[in-house]
Amino acid sequence: MNPYNAQGQGPQNQSSFRELDATSLYCPRCRQAGPVRKRLLLVLPQGDEYEYLCARCGTSVGMKIDNSAQTDRLIY
């Protein structure tokens, strides 16, 4: 028995947790977790690619592809 799927928690509730944004990540330069800024790097066919930067020193601490941004776009 799966405790996460019990009593009315079907696929409609799971969709709210597919895309999360980080607010705090570990920075190897600062040697501690801290706030991050999200910067758009690329617009790809499968979604937008973002980079997370440490808000203190600007070091890249992670990346993410946002699949929810898939819409028909014209790119010139």
N, CA, C and O atoms as CSV, one atom per row, in Angstrom:
chain,resi,resn,atom,element,x,y,z
A,1,MET,N,N,0.843,-1.184,0.000
A,1,MET,CA,C,0.000,0.000,0.000
A,1,MET,C,C,0.882,1.240,0.000
A,1,MET,O,O,1.827,1.345,0.783
A,2,ASN,N,N,0.565,2.172,-0.882
A,2,ASN,CA,C,1.332,3.399,-1.019
A,2,ASN,C,C,0.687,4.496,-0.172
A,2,ASN,O,O,-0.438,4.900,-0.466
A,3,PRO,N,N,1.363,4.992,0.874
A,3,PRO,CA,C,0.755,6.018,1.740
A,3,PRO,C,C,0.566,7.358,1.045
A,3,PRO,O,O,-0.244,8.170,1.491
A,4,TYR,N,N,1.295,7.608,-0.037
A,4,TYR,CA,C,1.191,8.888,-0.724
A,4,TYR,C,C,0.003,8.948,-1.678
A,4,TYR,O,O,-0.361,10.029,-2.141
A,5,ASN,N,N,-0.593,7.825,-1.973
A,5,ASN,CA,C,-1.690,7.785,-2.916
A,5,ASN,C,C,-3.003,7.410,-2.235
A,5,ASN,O,O,-3.962,7.045,-2.915
A,6,ALA,N,N,-3.067,7.493,-0.920
A,6,ALA,CA,C,-4.248,7.065,-0.169
A,6,ALA,C,C,-5.244,8.211,-0.011
A,6,ALA,O,O,-4.858,9.377,0.071
A,7,GLN,N,N,-6.497,7.872,0.031
A,7,GLN,CA,C,-7.617,8.744,0.360
A,7,GLN,C,C,-7.682,10.022,-0.483
A,7,GLN,O,O,-7.482,11.127,0.020
A,8,GLY,N,N,-7.964,9.844,-1.763
A,8,GLY,CA,C,-8.274,10.980,-2.622
A,8,GLY,C,C,-7.099,11.783,-3.120
A,8,GLY,O,O,-7.298,12.862,-3.677
A,9,GLN,N,N,-5.900,11.313,-2.947
A,9,GLN,CA,C,-4.754,12.044,-3.466
A,9,GLN,C,C,-4.339,11.422,-4.783
A,9,GLN,O,O,-3.410,10.615,-4.840
A,10,GLY,N,N,-5.026,11.799,-5.821
A,10,GLY,CA,C,-4.777,11.242,-7.142
A,10,GLY,C,C,-3.855,12.119,-7.956
A,10,GLY,O,O,-3.158,12.974,-7.410
A,11,PRO,N,N,-3.846,11.908,-9.271
A,11,PRO,CA,C,-2.953,12.662,-10.160
A,11,PRO,C,C,-3.193,14.163,-10.146
A,11,PRO,O,O,-2.261,14.924,-10.408
A,12,GLN,N,N,-4.416,14.625,-9.847
A,12,GLN,CA,C,-4.680,16.059,-9.837
A,12,GLN,C,C,-3.882,16.774,-8.749
A,12,GLN,O,O,-3.526,17.937,-8.937
A,13,ASN,N,N,-3.591,16.134,-7.632
A,13,ASN,CA,C,-2.803,16.751,-6.561
A,13,ASN,C,C,-1.310,16.658,-6.824
A,13,ASN,O,O,-0.550,17.484,-6.317
A,14,GLN,N,N,-0.872,15.687,-7.592
A,14,GLN,CA,C,0.552,15.520,-7.867
A,14,GLN,C,C,1.084,16.584,-8.823
A,14,GLN,O,O,2.271,16.905,-8.771
A,15,SER,N,N,0.245,17.137,-9.689
A,15,SER,CA,C,0.704,18.109,-10.669
A,15,SER,C,C,1.196,19.401,-10.018
A,15,SER,O,O,1.988,20.120,-10.627
A,16,SER,N,N,0.757,19.713,-8.815
A,16,SER,CA,C,1.189,20.938,-8.163
A,16,SER,C,C,2.631,20.865,-7.681
A,16,SER,O,O,3.199,21.892,-7.311
A,17,PHE,N,N,3.239,19.685,-7.674
A,17,PHE,CA,C,4.616,19.537,-7.205
A,17,PHE,C,C,5.594,19.211,-8.324
A,17,PHE,O,O,6.731,18.839,-8.037
A,18,ARG,N,N,5.205,19.334,-9.567
A,18,ARG,CA,C,6.108,19.000,-10.667
A,18,ARG,C,C,7.200,20.037,-10.865
A,18,ARG,O,O,8.343,19.672,-11.140
A,19,GLU,N,N,6.887,21.300,-10.736
A,19,GLU,CA,C,7.861,22.364,-10.952
A,19,GLU,C,C,8.087,23.137,-9.663
A,19,GLU,O,O,7.184,23.808,-9.164
A,20,LEU,N,N,9.285,23.040,-9.134
A,20,LEU,CA,C,9.654,23.770,-7.930
A,20,LEU,C,C,10.806,24.715,-8.246
A,20,LEU,O,O,11.634,24.417,-9.106
A,21,ASP,N,N,10.863,25.834,-7.567
A,21,ASP,CA,C,11.967,26.776,-7.703
A,21,ASP,C,C,12.767,26.782,-6.409
A,21,ASP,O,O,12.206,26.832,-5.314
A,22,ALA,N,N,14.082,26.730,-6.551
A,22,ALA,CA,C,14.953,26.756,-5.381
A,22,ALA,C,C,15.046,28.186,-4.855
A,22,ALA,O,O,15.132,29.136,-5.633
A,23,THR,N,N,15.029,28.332,-3.548
A,23,THR,CA,C,15.226,29.648,-2.936
A,23,THR,C,C,16.552,29.709,-2.198
A,23,THR,O,O,17.076,30.794,-1.944
A,24,SER,N,N,17.097,28.546,-1.852
A,24,SER,CA,C,18.351,28.479,-1.121
A,24,SER,C,C,19.099,27.216,-1.548
A,24,SER,O,O,18.542,26.119,-1.521
A,25,LEU,N,N,20.367,27.376,-1.941
A,25,LEU,CA,C,21.214,26.255,-2.340
A,25,LEU,C,C,22.599,26.415,-1.732
A,25,LEU,O,O,22.993,27.512,-1.335
A,26,TYR,N,N,23.335,25.305,-1.663
A,26,TYR,CA,C,24.691,25.329,-1.123
A,26,TYR,C,C,25.643,25.942,-2.146
A,26,TYR,O,O,25.624,25.567,-3.318
A,27,CYS,N,N,26.472,26.882,-1.705
A,27,CYS,CA,C,27.480,27.517,-2.557
A,27,CYS,C,C,28.861,26.999,-2.159
A,27,CYS,O,O,29.254,27.132,-1.000
A,28,PRO,N,N,29.605,26.407,-3.102
A,28,PRO,CA,C,30.939,25.899,-2.765
A,28,PRO,C,C,31.951,27.007,-2.444
A,28,PRO,O,O,32.904,26.771,-1.701
A,29,ARG,N,N,31.759,28.187,-2.984
A,29,ARG,CA,C,32.685,29.288,-2.704
A,29,ARG,C,C,32.441,29.878,-1.311
A,29,ARG,O,O,33.388,30.120,-0.563
A,30,CYS,N,N,31.164,30.109,-0.965
A,30,CYS,CA,C,30.818,30.649,0.356
A,30,CYS,C,C,30.857,29.568,1.441
A,30,CYS,O,O,30.943,29.878,2.629
A,31,ARG,N,N,30.794,28.307,1.027
A,31,ARG,CA,C,30.790,27.149,1.928
A,31,ARG,C,C,29.616,27.143,2.897
A,31,ARG,O,O,29.747,26.749,4.056
A,32,GLN,N,N,28.470,27.586,2.399
A,32,GLN,CA,C,27.239,27.532,3.179
A,32,GLN,C,C,26.051,27.702,2.240
A,32,GLN,O,O,26.196,28.184,1.117
A,33,ALA,N,N,24.886,27.304,2.710
A,33,ALA,CA,C,23.663,27.485,1.926
A,33,ALA,C,C,23.233,28.935,2.017
A,33,ALA,O,O,23.358,29.574,3.062
A,34,GLY,N,N,22.730,29.438,0.920
A,34,GLY,CA,C,22.297,30.822,0.915
A,34,GLY,C,C,21.275,31.076,-0.176
A,34,GLY,O,O,20.958,30.178,-0.955
A,35,PRO,N,N,20.763,32.286,-0.235
A,35,PRO,CA,C,19.753,32.625,-1.236
A,35,PRO,C,C,20.337,32.592,-2.647
A,35,PRO,O,O,21.532,32.816,-2.841
A,36,VAL,N,N,19.479,32.310,-3.630
A,36,VAL,CA,C,19.917,32.227,-5.018
A,36,VAL,C,C,19.067,33.130,-5.903
A,36,VAL,O,O,17.939,33.486,-5.561
A,37,ARG,N,N,19.635,33.489,-7.042
A,37,ARG,CA,C,18.921,34.214,-8.089
A,37,ARG,C,C,18.786,33.279,-9.279
A,37,ARG,O,O,19.688,32.485,-9.546
A,38,LYS,N,N,17.684,33.358,-9.988
A,38,LYS,CA,C,17.434,32.509,-11.152
A,38,LYS,C,C,17.611,33.346,-12.408
A,38,LYS,O,O,16.988,34.398,-12.549
A,39,ARG,N,N,18.475,32.875,-13.338
A,39,ARG,CA,C,18.759,33.611,-14.572
A,39,ARG,C,C,18.426,32.741,-15.776
A,39,ARG,O,O,18.830,31.580,-15.827
A,40,LEU,N,N,17.695,33.285,-16.745
A,40,LEU,CA,C,17.357,32.567,-17.962
A,40,LEU,C,C,18.595,32.458,-18.845
A,40,LEU,O,O,19.211,33.467,-19.191
A,41,LEU,N,N,18.956,31.223,-19.209
A,41,LEU,CA,C,20.106,31.001,-20.078
A,41,LEU,C,C,19.704,30.779,-21.530
A,41,LEU,O,O,20.170,31.481,-22.428
A,42,LEU,N,N,18.829,29.792,-21.753
A,42,LEU,CA,C,18.455,29.397,-23.105
A,42,LEU,C,C,16.958,29.170,-23.213
A,42,LEU,O,O,16.301,28.782,-22.247
A,43,VAL,N,N,16.433,29.415,-24.397
A,43,VAL,CA,C,15.065,29.048,-24.713
A,43,VAL,C,C,15.167,27.845,-25.641
A,43,VAL,O,O,15.563,27.983,-26.798
A,44,LEU,N,N,14.810,26.667,-25.137
A,44,LEU,CA,C,14.942,25.416,-25.865
A,44,LEU,C,C,13.576,24.885,-26.273
A,44,LEU,O,O,12.566,25.283,-25.693
A,45,PRO,N,N,13.525,23.989,-27.266
A,45,PRO,CA,C,12.230,23.400,-27.651
A,45,PRO,C,C,11.567,22.629,-26.511
A,45,PRO,O,O,10.339,22.611,-26.423
A,46,GLN,N,N,12.347,21.995,-25.641
A,46,GLN,CA,C,11.768,21.230,-24.529
A,46,GLN,C,C,11.498,22.078,-23.299
A,46,GLN,O,O,10.928,21.570,-22.334
A,47,GLY,N,N,11.878,23.331,-23.291
A,47,GLY,CA,C,11.609,24.212,-22.157
A,47,GLY,C,C,12.719,25.236,-21.971
A,47,GLY,O,O,13.744,25.177,-22.650
A,48,ASP,N,N,12.519,26.162,-21.063
A,48,ASP,CA,C,13.508,27.204,-20.788
A,48,ASP,C,C,14.556,26.684,-19.809
A,48,ASP,O,O,14.222,26.039,-18.816
A,49,GLU,N,N,15.825,26.970,-20.097
A,49,GLU,CA,C,16.905,26.541,-19.212
A,49,GLU,C,C,17.341,27.718,-18.344
A,49,GLU,O,O,17.676,28.792,-18.844
A,50,TYR,N,N,17.327,27.488,-17.033
A,50,TYR,CA,C,17.697,28.517,-16.061
A,50,TYR,C,C,18.950,28.104,-15.305
A,50,TYR,O,O,19.237,26.917,-15.148
A,51,GLU,N,N,19.686,29.099,-14.843
A,51,GLU,CA,C,20.865,28.881,-14.004
A,51,GLU,C,C,20.605,29.551,-12.661
A,51,GLU,O,O,20.099,30.672,-12.606
A,52,TYR,N,N,20.955,28.861,-11.581
A,52,TYR,CA,C,20.848,29.429,-10.239
A,52,TYR,C,C,22.203,29.983,-9.840
A,52,TYR,O,O,23.214,29.286,-9.926
A,53,LEU,N,N,22.228,31.247,-9.400
A,53,LEU,CA,C,23.452,31.925,-8.977
A,53,LEU,C,C,23.356,32.286,-7.503
A,53,LEU,O,O,22.297,32.687,-7.021
A,54,CYS,N,N,24.464,32.140,-6.794
A,54,CYS,CA,C,24.526,32.544,-5.395
A,54,CYS,C,C,24.306,34.051,-5.323
A,54,CYS,O,O,24.954,34.810,-6.044
A,55,ALA,N,N,23.401,34.482,-4.463
A,55,ALA,CA,C,23.091,35.913,-4.340
A,55,ALA,C,C,24.227,36.691,-3.689
A,55,ALA,O,O,24.308,37.909,-3.847
A,56,ARG,N,N,25.099,36.012,-2.964
A,56,ARG,CA,C,26.215,36.691,-2.283
A,56,ARG,C,C,27.403,36.922,-3.208
A,56,ARG,O,O,27.909,38.040,-3.310
A,57,CYS,N,N,27.855,35.842,-3.895
A,57,CYS,CA,C,29.095,35.946,-4.670
A,57,CYS,C,C,28.913,35.773,-6.172
A,57,CYS,O,O,29.842,36.056,-6.929
A,58,GLY,N,N,27.750,35.320,-6.631
A,58,GLY,CA,C,27.486,35.176,-8.054
A,58,GLY,C,C,27.954,33.866,-8.669
A,58,GLY,O,O,27.924,33.725,-9.891
A,59,THR,N,N,28.381,32.909,-7.865
A,59,THR,CA,C,28.827,31.610,-8.360
A,59,THR,C,C,27.629,30.790,-8.828
A,59,THR,O,O,26.574,30.794,-8.194
A,60,SER,N,N,27.805,30.084,-9.949
A,60,SER,CA,C,26.757,29.204,-10.434
A,60,SER,C,C,26.642,28.003,-9.497
A,60,SER,O,O,27.627,27.307,-9.250
A,61,VAL,N,N,25.429,27.761,-8.973
A,61,VAL,CA,C,25.228,26.673,-8.012
A,61,VAL,C,C,24.222,25.634,-8.497
A,61,VAL,O,O,23.958,24.669,-7.779
A,62,GLY,N,N,23.656,25.798,-9.683
A,62,GLY,CA,C,22.727,24.798,-10.194
A,62,GLY,C,C,22.049,25.253,-11.466
A,62,GLY,O,O,22.113,26.423,-11.844
A,63,MET,N,N,21.383,24.285,-12.133
A,63,MET,CA,C,20.653,24.569,-13.364
A,63,MET,C,C,19.308,23.864,-13.327
A,63,MET,O,O,19.109,22.917,-12.566
A,64,LYS,N,N,18.379,24.341,-14.169
A,64,LYS,CA,C,17.046,23.760,-14.226
A,64,LYS,C,C,16.466,23.996,-15.612
A,64,LYS,O,O,16.675,25.054,-16.205
A,65,ILE,N,N,15.731,23.004,-16.131
A,65,ILE,CA,C,14.963,23.180,-17.357
A,65,ILE,C,C,13.496,23.197,-16.972
A,65,ILE,O,O,12.979,22.226,-16.419
A,66,ASP,N,N,12.836,24.294,-17.263
A,66,ASP,CA,C,11.429,24.482,-16.911
A,66,ASP,C,C,10.569,23.962,-18.056
A,66,ASP,O,O,10.411,24.635,-19.074
A,67,ASN,N,N,10.014,22.767,-17.889
A,67,ASN,CA,C,9.209,22.137,-18.929
A,67,ASN,C,C,7.821,22.739,-19.043
A,67,ASN,O,O,7.154,22.531,-20.056
A,68,SER,N,N,7.367,23.465,-18.057
A,68,SER,CA,C,6.026,24.048,-18.101
A,68,SER,C,C,5.954,25.235,-19.052
A,68,SER,O,O,4.860,25.712,-19.352
A,69,ALA,N,N,7.085,25.718,-19.529
A,69,ALA,CA,C,7.114,26.872,-20.414
A,69,ALA,C,C,6.958,26.471,-21.880
A,69,ALA,O,O,7.205,27.281,-22.773
A,70,GLN,N,N,6.553,25.231,-22.130
A,70,GLN,CA,C,6.401,24.765,-23.503
A,70,GLN,C,C,5.150,25.352,-24.123
A,70,GLN,O,O,4.036,24.917,-23.832
A,71,THR,N,N,5.336,26.318,-24.957
A,71,THR,CA,C,4.253,26.895,-25.739
A,71,THR,C,C,4.765,27.076,-27.155
A,71,THR,O,O,5.974,27.064,-27.386
A,72,ASP,N,N,3.870,27.242,-28.088
A,72,ASP,CA,C,4.291,27.478,-29.457
A,72,ASP,C,C,4.818,28.896,-29.550
A,72,ASP,O,O,4.101,29.862,-29.290
A,73,ARG,N,N,6.078,29.004,-29.925
A,73,ARG,CA,C,6.733,30.304,-30.004
A,73,ARG,C,C,7.355,30.490,-31.366
A,73,ARG,O,O,7.761,29.526,-32.015
A,74,LEU,N,N,7.427,31.711,-31.787
A,74,LEU,CA,C,8.179,32.058,-32.983
A,74,LEU,C,C,9.493,32.650,-32.522
A,74,LEU,O,O,9.513,33.628,-31.774
A,75,ILE,N,N,10.578,32.068,-32.959
A,75,ILE,CA,C,11.900,32.573,-32.604
A,75,ILE,C,C,12.547,33.084,-33.883
A,75,ILE,O,O,12.680,32.337,-34.852
A,76,TYR,N,N,12.944,34.334,-33.891
A,76,TYR,CA,C,13.531,34.952,-35.074
A,76,TYR,C,C,15.011,34.908,-35.018
A,76,TYR,O,O,15.678,35.385,-35.936
